[in-house]
Amino acid sequence: MRQARVLTDPELKRLLAVVAQRKHAARDRMALMLSHLAGLRVGEIAGLVMRDVFEPNGDVREQLRVRAGIAKGGHERVVFMSERLRKEIVRYRDALPDIAQRAGDAPLLLTQKRTAFSPNTLCQLMGQLYRAAGLDGASSHSGRRWFITQLAHSGVSPKVIMTLAGHRNLTTTQRYIDVRDDMMRAAVELL
């Protein structure tokens, strides 16, 4: 089975520019950023509720727990959120005036019918976003692969990446790492 495409930086910028023109731009951008900047699976993103991301006073948490009920294999894990992701969450919160009234157990992302996304529906939406940006081969798994690849090429320990990704086996994590010609060229130039 072919793996999901890992976006280059210009492709990610193009994707976000396309998303910015859509009716539900804030929600769609948030879904993509949770995938790219936290490495969350589409089912985990669909299952997030307000208290997973926001403190009771409305501040953005520094880390979120992927609850066992939404995690693959039922294995809860902590996801540390970068400053960049935390800013994206603030941007999302500020774009939606009604978000402060949502209960803690309300879905973080709502469909246009104001219900929770199923993992399948969110997967389809993400596929539509990638196609709208002309990114053939990209899917809801592309952000997760981008996250793992970026960490690997930044010199982060494989064990840390494995833990952040919620994998139980290092070989699983290694399969996610993308290698392109420009990366190999840069690597040999280090010699």
MILUMLO-160165 format. One record per atom (N, C-alpha, C, CB): z, y, x; residue in three letters. Coordinates in steps of 0.02 Angstrom, whole numbers, padded with zeros to 5 digits, always signed. Each point is the difference from the previous one (the first is absolute). Glycine has a CB too. Layout:
ZYXALA
...
// end
This chain:
+00000-00059+00042MET
+00000+00059-00042MET
+00000+00062+00044MET
+00060-00062-00091MET
-00103+00109+00075ARG
-00006+00061+00039ARG
+00059+00047-00012ARG
-00124-00011-00005ARG
+00149+00041+00059GLN
+00057+00045-00006GLN
-00021+00069-00024GLN
+00057-00063+00092GLN
-00010+00097-00122ALA
-00012+00068-00024ALA
-00015+00046+00060ALA
+00076-00020-00099ALA
-00122+00066+00087ARG
-00020+00048+00051ARG
+00058+00046+00018ARG
-00118-00005-00043ARG
+00125+00020+00107VAL
+00049+00049+00024VAL
-00037+00066+00010VAL
+00072-00091+00056VAL
-00048+00143-00087LEU
-00033+00065+00002LEU
+00010+00034+00067LEU
+00014+00010-00123LEU
-00064+00028+00144THR
+00007+00045+00057THR
+00032+00064-00026THR
-00102-00050+00061THR
+00125+00093-00016ASP
+00030+00063-00022ASP
-00048+00042-00042ASP
+00072-00002+00103ASP
-00136+00010-00083PRO
-00046+00038-00042PRO
-00010-00032-00069PRO
-00056+00039+00104PRO
+00055-00105-00107GLU
-00008-00034-00064GLU
+00060+00012-00046GLU
-00070-00087+00056GLU
+00130+00087-00026LEU
+00061+00013-00039LEU
-00002+00072-00027LEU
+00065-00084+00069LEU
-00087+00130-00028LYS
-00005+00070-00023LYS
-00051+00005-00057LYS
+00030+00041+00115LYS
-00086-00076-00109ARG
-00051+00001-00053ARG
+00029-00029-00064ARG
-00091-00011+00086ARG
+00127-00045-00081LEU
+00031-00031-00058LEU
+00047+00049-00035LEU
-00009-00112+00056LEU
+00051+00145-00018LEU
+00048+00047-00029LEU
-00035+00061-00031LEU
+00085-00038+00083LEU
-00141+00058-00055ALA
-00039+00055-00028ALA
-00030-00020-00068ALA
-00026+00042+00116ALA
+00002-00104-00120VAL
-00027-00025-00063VAL
+00055-00005-00052VAL
-00089-00065+00062VAL
+00146+00039-00042VAL
+00057-00008-00046VAL
+00023+00068-00026VAL
+00035-00104+00062VAL
-00037+00156-00020ALA
+00022+00067-00020ALA
-00041+00028-00058ALA
+00036+00019+00117ALA
-00096-00045-00127GLN
-00044+00025-00054GLN
+00011-00038-00066GLN
-00083+00032+00087GLN
+00125-00081-00087ARG
+00009-00043-00059ARG
+00054+00027-00047ARG
-00037-00098+00068ARG
+00035+00075-00130LYS
+00046+00022-00052LYS
+00073-00015+00020LYS
-00089-00018-00086LYS
+00103-00040+00110HIS
+00069-00021+00018HIS
+00008+00001+00076HIS
+00008-00071-00105HIS
-00028+00126+00136ALA
-00002+00005+00073ALA
+00068-00013+00032ALA
-00093+00081-00012ALA
+00146-00051-00015ALA
+00066-00007+00032ALA
+00023-00072-00001ALA
+00029+00117-00036ALA
-00037-00150-00020ARG
+00020-00070-00006ARG
-00041-00045+00046ARG
+00034+00021-00119ARG
-00101-00011+00118ASP
-00044-00042+00040ASP
+00013+00010+00075ASP
-00086+00006-00090ASP
+00098+00056+00110ARG
+00015+00014+00071ARG
+00067-00034+00019ARG
-00062+00110-00006ARG
+00111-00107-00039MET
+00065-00030+00014MET
-00007-00075+00010MET
+00057+00089-00066MET
-00096-00122+00024ALA
-00010-00073+00007ALA
-00031-00016+00068ALA
-00014-00011-00125ALA
-00036+00050+00144LEU
-00034-00012+00065LEU
+00047+00015+00059LEU
-00110+00029-00054LEU
+00150+00022+00049MET
+00045+00018+00055MET
+00055-00052+00008MET
-00025+00121-00020MET
+00050-00149-00035LEU
+00050-00054+00005LEU
-00030-00061+00034LEU
+00057+00043-00103LEU
-00120-00055+00092SER
-00034-00056+00033SER
-00011+00015+00074SER
-00056-00029-00109SER
+00029+00087+00125HIS
-00017+00018+00069HIS
+00060+00018+00043HIS
-00109+00038-00043HIS
+00157-00002+00015LEU
+00054+00026+00041LEU
+00064-00041-00003LEU
-00048+00111-00018LEU
+00052-00158-00028ALA
+00058-00045-00003ALA
-00020-00073+00005ALA
+00059+00085-00070ALA
-00123-00099+00066GLY
-00024-00069+00005GLY
+00019-00043-00059GLY
+00007+00012+00121GLY
+00006+00019-00178LEU
+00020-00038-00059LEU
-00058-00038-00030LEU
+00089+00084-00022LEU
-00074-00142-00005ARG
-00049-00040-00037ARG
-00011+00034-00068ARG
+00035-00108+00059ARG
-00092+00096-00089VAL
-00016+00031-00064VAL
+00051-00019-00054VAL
-00122-00001+00031VAL
+00146-00060-00031GLY
+00051-00020-00048GLY
+00066+00036+00010GLY
-00056-00110-00007GLY
+00072+00125+00069GLU
+00061+00037+00015GLU
-00007+00072-00023GLU
+00022-00074+00099GLU
-00080+00103-00088ILE
-00012+00069-00022ILE
+00005+00004-00076ILE
-00075+00022+00100ILE
+00042-00068-00134ALA
+00001-00001-00073ALA
+00071-00008-00028ALA
-00116-00048+00001ALA
+00158+00012+00036GLY
+00068-00013-00023GLY
+00052+00052+00017GLY
-00030-00116+00010GLY
+00012+00167+00029LEU
+00049+00051+00018LEU
+00023+00039-00060LEU
-00053+00008+00113LEU
+00117+00006-00115VAL
+00029+00043-00051VAL
+00028+00062+00034VAL
+00027-00100-00075VAL
-00010+00149+00034MET
+00022+00065+00027MET
+00058-00006+00049MET
-00038+00051-00107MET
+00088-00091+00092ARG
+00059-00005+00044ARG
-00016-00034+00067ARG
+00072-00003-00102ARG
-00128-00031+00106ASP
-00021-00030+00064ASP
-00019+00054+00050ASP
-00039-00104-00061ASP
+00016+00160+00037VAL
-00028+00053+00042VAL
+00042+00063+00000VAL
-00112-00047-00023VAL
+00146+00061-00032PHE
+00038+00062-00007PHE
+00075-00013-00004PHE
-00098+00052-00057PHE
+00137-00009+00089GLU
+00073+00000-00008GLU
+00015+00024-00071GLU
+00020+00022+00125GLU
+00042-00033-00149PRO
+00018+00024-00067PRO
-00009+00076-00010PRO
+00080-00095-00005PRO
-00073+00133+00060ASN
-00008+00073-00005ASN
-00073+00022+00005ASN
+00113+00012+00050ASN
-00160-00059-00043GLY
-00071+00017+00003GLY
-00029+00004+00069GLY
+00018+00060-00103GLY
+00024-00063+00155ASP
-00025+00001+00069ASP
-00036-00066+00015ASP
+00094+00077+00035ASP
-00141-00074+00011VAL
-00036-00060+00020VAL
+00044-00040+00048VAL
-00112+00058-00014VAL
+00116-00122+00002ARG
+00039-00044+00044ARG
-00031-00004+00070ARG
+00036-00067-00101ARG
+00003+00051+00151GLU
-00026-00010+00067GLU
-00027-00070+00009GLU
+00082+00083+00043GLU
-00060-00128-00085GLN
-00024-00069+00001GLN
+00000-00026-00071GLN
+00042-00019+00118GLN
-00084-00029-00131LEU
+00001-00030-00066LEU
+00008-00075+00008LEU
-00073+00092-00047LEU
+00102-00121-00004ARG
+00008-00073+00000ARG
-00055-00029-00044ARG
+00125+00008+00018ARG
-00161-00054+00011VAL
-00048-00038-00041VAL
+00043-00056-00029VAL
-00105+00028+00072VAL
+00121-00020-00136ARG
+00043-00047-00034ARG
-00030-00071-00002ARG
+00045+00095-00070ARG
-00003-00145+00070ALA
-00023-00069-00001ALA
-00047-00014-00059ALA
+00107-00034+00056ALA
-00095+00067-00111GLY
-00040-00011-00060GLY
-00072+00024+00006GLY
+00103+00010-00063GLY
-00117+00035+00110ILE
-00069+00024+00008ILE
-00030-00021+00067ILE
+00028+00096-00073ILE
+00014-00124+00117ALA
-00023-00020+00067ALA
-00034-00068-00002ALA
+00093+00067+00052ALA
-00143-00076-00011LYS
-00033-00065+00005LYS
+00050-00051+00025LYS
-00113+00055+00022LYS
+00116-00112-00054GLY
+00046-00052+00021GLY
+00072+00014-00019GLY
-00077-00024+00092GLY
+00090+00080-00126GLY
+00068+00016-00021GLY
+00047+00020+00056GLY
-00018-00078-00091GLY
-00011+00101+00148HIS
+00040+00019+00058HIS
+00007+00076+00003HIS
-00037-00103+00062HIS
+00095+00128-00082GLU
+00013+00072+00002GLU
-00005+00026+00072GLU
+00075-00010-00102GLU
-00098+00072+00110ARG
-00002+00030+00066ARG
+00008+00076-00005ARG
-00073-00093+00042ARG
+00092+00123+00014VAL
+00007+00072+00004VAL
-00064+00027+00031VAL
+00127-00007+00011VAL
-00152+00061-00040VAL
-00059+00034+00028VAL
+00022+00071+00019VAL
-00081-00069-00071VAL
+00077+00083+00135PHE
+00016+00067+00024PHE
-00060+00044-00013PHE
+00080-00045+00089PHE
-00068+00103-00117MET
-00055+00045-00017MET
-00006+00055+00053MET
+00017-00023-00123MET
-00078+00030+00148SER
-00013+00052+00049SER
+00006+00069-00033SER
-00076-00078+00064SER
+00082+00128-00022GLU
+00002+00069-00026GLU
-00065+00015-00038GLU
+00075+00036+00095GLU
-00130-00061-00070ARG
-00065+00011-00034ARG
+00001-00030-00070ARG
-00058+00000+00112ARG
+00083-00061-00120LEU
+00003-00031-00066LEU
+00050+00037-00044LEU
-00030-00111+00050LEU
+00085+00132-00024ARG
+00050+00037-00040ARG
-00031+00065-00025ARG
+00094-00051+00067ARG
-00135+00084-00026LYS
-00034+00061-00023LYS
-00050-00016-00055LYS
+00014+00050+00114LYS
-00048-00107-00109GLU
-00046-00021-00052GLU
+00036-00012-00066GLU
-00074-00051+00088GLU
+00134+00023-00084ILE
+00039-00012-00061ILE
+00023+00065-00031ILE
+00038-00110+00047ILE
-00018+00158-00005VAL
+00018+00067-00026VAL
-00061+00032-00033VAL
+00088+00014+00091VAL
-00145-00020-00059ARG
-00063+00027-00029ARG
-00013-00031-00069ARG
-00047+00017+00117ARG
+00056-00082-00122TYR
-00009-00036-00064TYR
+00050+00026-00051TYR
-00042-00102+00061TYR
+00105+00106-00042ARG
+00052+00024-00046ARG
-00016+00071-00025ARG
+00085-00071+00060ARG
-00105+00114-00014ASP
-00015+00069-00018ASP
-00062+00008-00044ASP
+00054+00034+00106ASP
-00100-00082-00102ALA
-00061+00003-00040ALA
+00011-00022-00072ALA
-00064-00022+00104ALA
+00120-00011-00118LEU
+00013-00027-00066LEU
+00063+00033-00029LEU
-00056-00109+00030LEU
+00048+00159-00073PRO
+00059+00036-00025PRO
+00049-00043-00040PRO
-00072+00099-00003PRO
+00049-00154-00028ASP
+00045-00042-00040ASP
+00037-00053+00040ASP
-00077+00019-00094ASP
+00064-00023+00158ILE
+00029-00055+00039ILE
+00076+00004+00004ILE
-00105-00002+00067ILE
+00133+00062-00068ALA
+00073+00007+00004ALA
+00035-00029-00061ALA
-00017+00103+00069ALA
-00017-00108-00125GLN
+00030-00027-00061GLN
-00003-00076-00005GLN
-00030+00106-00055GLN
-00005-00138+00101ARG
-00006-00072-00003ARG
+00065-00034+00020ARG
-00123+00009+00025ARG
+00139-00062-00059ALA
+00060-00039+00016ALA
-00009-00036+00066ALA
+00025-00015-00123ALA
+00029-00006+00154GLY
-00002-00034+00064GLY
-00039-00065-00001GLY
+00107+00052+00025GLY
-00108-00085-00083ASP
-00037-00063-00004ASP
-00070+00009-00027ASP
+00109-00057-00017ASP
-00131+00119+00010ALA
-00069+00014-00022ALA
-00049-00014+00057ALA
+00042+00087-00082ALA
-00102-00109+00067PRO
-00049-00013+00053PRO
-00016+00064+00039PRO
-00049-00092-00070PRO
+00040+00084+00135LEU
-00019+00057+00042LEU
-00071+00022-00017LEU
+00075-00041+00092LEU
-00120-00007-00101LEU
-00070+00015-00017LEU
-00014-00022-00071LEU
-00034-00013+00121LEU
+00004+00057-00159LEU
-00016-00015-00070LEU
-00075-00002-00011LEU
+00107+00054-00035LEU
-00128-00099-00009THR
-00070-00003-00020THR
-00014+00061-00044THR
-00003-00127+00006THR
-00060+00137-00024GLN
-00015+00057-00044GLN
+00029-00010-00069GLN
-00105+00019+00064GLN
+00125-00081-00081LYS
+00034-00012-00064LYS
+00076+00007+00008LYS
-00093-00078-00034LYS
+00115+00101+00093ARG
+00070+00013+00015ARG
+00043-00063+00000ARG
-00015+00112-00050ARG
-00015-00167+00074THR
+00036-00063+00008THR
-00002-00019+00074THR
-00030-00038-00119THR
+00069-00012+00136ALA
+00001-00025+00069ALA
-00066-00034+00015ALA
+00125-00014-00004ALA
-00147+00018+00066PHE
-00058-00037+00023PHE
+00020-00073+00009PHE
-00048+00102+00058PHE
+00003-00147-00072SER
+00007-00069+00022SER
-00029-00002+00070SER
-00006-00050-00120SER
+00024+00002+00161PRO
-00032-00004+00066PRO
-00076-00005-00005PRO
+00104-00056+00043PRO
-00129+00018-00092ASN
-00072-00008-00008ASN
-00034+00066-00018ASN
+00020-00119-00035ASN
+00009+00156-00011THR
-00030+00064-00021THR
+00000+00050+00058THR
+00039-00021-00118THR
+00015+00023+00156LEU
+00002+00046+00057LEU
-00050-00022+00054LEU
+00121+00025-00024LEU
-00128-00090+00033CYS
-00049-00027+00047CYS
-00071+00022-00020CYS
+00075-00099+00023CYS
-00090+00095-00087GLN
-00066+00022-00025GLN
-00010+00075+00010GLN
+00003-00093-00084GLN
+00050+00132+00070LEU
-00005+00072+00009LEU
-00015+00017+00074LEU
+00080+00018-00096LEU
-00044-00049+00141MET
-00011+00013+00071MET
-00071-00019+00021MET
+00123-00019+00023MET
-00147-00036-00049GLY
-00069-00020+00014GLY
-00049+00053-00023GLY
+00033-00120-00010GLY
-00021+00148-00049GLN
-00043+00054-00027GLN
+00002+00061+00045GLN
+00020-00042-00116GLN
+00038+00058+00142LEU
+00007+00059+00044LEU
-00040-00010+00064LEU
+00114+00023-00047LEU
-00109-00081+00077TYR
-00037-00014+00061TYR
-00076+00001-00013TYR
+00097-00070+00042TYR
-00117+00041-00097ARG
-00072+00000-00017ARG
-00025+00071-00013ARG
+00011-00115-00049ARG
+00029+00156+00016ALA
-00019+00069-00014ALA
-00011+00039+00065ALA
+00064-00005-00109ALA
-00028-00014+00161ALA
-00007+00032+00065ALA
-00053-00033+00043ALA
+00120+00032-00005ALA
-00154-00083-00023GLY
-00054-00034+00036GLY
+00025-00045+00056GLY
-00071+00095-00028GLY
+00131-00122+00021LEU
+00030-00041+00053LEU
-00005-00074-00019LEU
+00078+00094+00030LEU
-00138-00121-00020ASP
-00012-00071-00015ASP
+00046-00044+00042ASP
-00120+00026-00030ASP
+00145-00078+00000GLY
+00043-00047+00036GLY
+00073+00019+00000GLY
-00097-00026+00070GLY
+00113+00086-00095ALA
+00070+00021-00003ALA
+00030-00024-00066ALA
-00023+00101+00072ALA
+00087-00116-00070SER
+00035-00024-00060SER
+00072+00024+00001SER
-00075-00102-00006SER
+00114+00079-00042SER
+00070+00019-00003SER
+00039-00022+00061SER
-00007-00007-00124SER
-00020-00038+00163HIS
+00032-00024+00061HIS
-00019+00041+00061HIS
+00002-00114-00050HIS
-00050+00159+00044SER
-00023+00039+00057SER
+00055+00045+00028SER
-00114-00002-00049SER
+00154+00032+00006GLY
+00053+00044+00024GLY
+00052-00039+00040GLY
-00019+00074-00098GLY
+00037-00132+00074ARG
+00049-00042+00034ARG
-00026-00021+00069ARG
+00043-00041-00111ARG
-00107+00023+00114ARG
-00030-00018+00065ARG
-00003+00061+00046ARG
-00068-00090-00057ARG
+00053+00149+00029TRP
-00002+00062+00039TRP
+00069+00013+00030TRP
-00091+00048-00074TRP
+00143-00054+00034PHE
+00070+00011+00021PHE
+00017-00046+00059PHE
+00032+00033-00117PHE
-00045-00097+00110ILE
+00017-00049+00052ILE
-00042+00013+00063ILE
+00031-00084-00089ILE
-00095+00099+00080THR
-00044+00013+00057THR
+00023+00062+00038THR
-00095-00054-00061THR
+00112+00107+00025GLN
+00022+00063+00033GLN
+00063-00013+00041GLN
-00050+00068-00094GLN
+00097-00105+00066LEU
+00062-00014+00037LEU
-00015-00042+00062LEU
+00065+00005-00107LEU
-00107-00055+00100ALA
-00016-00044+00056ALA
-00034+00039+00056ALA
-00011-00096-00078ALA
-00035+00140+00061HIS
-00036+00038+00051HIS
+00040+00059+00027HIS
-00105-00034-00055HIS
+00163+00046+00026SER
+00045+00052+00025SER
+00054-00030+00045SER
-00021+00067-00103SER
+00017-00132+00115GLY
+00046-00033+00046GLY
+00065-00022-00031GLY
-00051+00067+00087GLY
+00056-00069-00153VAL
+00061-00021-00034VAL
+00008-00076+00010VAL
-00009+00094-00086VAL
+00070-00115+00096SER
+00015-00071+00010SER
-00026-00042-00058SER
+00102+00032+00067SER
-00134-00089-00051PRO
-00024-00044-00054PRO
+00056-00022-00048PRO
-00088-00040+00078PRO
+00148+00029-00052LYS
+00056-00020-00043LYS
+00018+00055-00049LYS
+00044-00073+00093LYS
-00046+00136-00071VAL
+00014+00057-00044VAL
-00054+00004-00054VAL
+00058+00062+00094VAL
-00121-00069-00074ILE
-00055+00003-00049ILE
+00007-00056-00051ILE
-00076+00051+00087ILE
+00091-00111-00063MET
+00009-00057-00045MET
+00055+00014-00051MET
-00038-00078+00093MET
+00093+00107-00071THR
+00056+00014-00044THR
-00019+00055-00050THR
+00081-00033+00091THR
-00114+00085-00068LEU
-00021+00054-00045LEU
-00049-00025-00053LEU
+00017+00082+00093LEU
-00060-00128-00073ALA
-00051-00027-00046ALA
+00030-00051-00049ALA
-00086+00019+00088ALA
+00146-00043-00073GLY
+00030-00050-00043GLY
-00029-00069+00010GLY
+00021+00089-00081GLY
-00047-00101+00141HIS
-00027-00066+00016HIS
+00055-00045+00027HIS
-00114+00050+00023HIS
+00108-00114-00034ARG
+00048-00048+00026ARG
-00024-00032+00065ARG
+00038-00022-00117ARG
-00103+00033+00133ASN
-00030-00032+00058ASN
-00043+00050+00037ASN
+00001-00112-00059ASN
+00006+00115+00124LEU
-00037+00047+00042LEU
-00076-00011-00003LEU
+00099+00007+00075LEU
-00120-00069-00083THR
-00073-00013-00002THR
-00031+00032-00063THR
+00017-00108+00063THR
+00021+00113-00116THR
-00024+00034-00060THR
-00013+00074+00016THR
+00063-00080-00075THR
-00016+00111+00108THR
-00006+00071+00019THR
-00061+00010+00045THR
+00125+00015-00011THR
-00134-00059+00058GLN
-00056+00007+00048GLN
-00067-00002-00035GLN
+00071-00053+00088GLN
-00077+00015-00142ARG
-00064-00004-00037ARG
-00018+00066-00033ARG
+00022-00121-00020ARG
+00027+00164+00010TYR
-00013+00065-00033TYR
-00028+00053+00047TYR
+00092-00028-00078TYR
-00082+00018+00143ILE
-00019+00051+00049ILE
-00075+00001+00009ILE
+00110-00013+00058ILE
-00138+00072-00066ASP
-00072+00010+00007ASP
-00016+00022+00071ASP
-00010+00030-00123ASP
-00045-00054+00150VAL
-00024+00020+00066VAL
-00073+00021-00006VAL
+00081-00079+00059VAL
-00095+00140-00037ARG
-00069+00026-00002ARG
-00023+00015+00072ARG
+00018+00048-00117ARG
-00082-00037+00124ASP
-00029+00014+00066ASP
+00033+00061+00033ASP
-00108-00049-00038ASP
+00119+00102-00001ASP
+00030+00060+00030ASP
+00071-00013+00025ASP
-00069+00070-00077ASP
+00105-00115+00045MET
+00067-00018+00023MET
-00003-00039+00066MET
+00039-00002-00119MET
-00086-00045+00122MET
-00007-00039+00062MET
-00023+00044+00058MET
-00028-00102-00068MET
-00017+00149+00054ARG
-00024+00047+00051ARG
+00058+00042+00027ARG
-00114+00003-00055ARG
+00155+00023+00010ALA
+00058+00041+00020ALA
+00050-00041+00040ALA
-00016+00071-00102ALA
+00024-00134+00083ALA
+00048-00043+00035ALA
-00020-00011+00073ALA
+00027-00056-00108ALA
-00090+00042+00121VAL
-00020-00013+00068VAL
-00002+00065+00041VAL
-00067-00099-00039VAL
+00062+00155+00007GLU
+00001+00064+00036GLU
+00070+00016+00025GLU
-00095+00041-00070GLU
+00145-00076+00047LEU
+00068+00009+00024LEU
+00010-00028+00070LEU
+00040-00004-00119LEU
-00086-00039+00141LEU
+00006-00032+00066LEU
-00017+00047+00056LEU
-00027-00108-00052LEU
// end
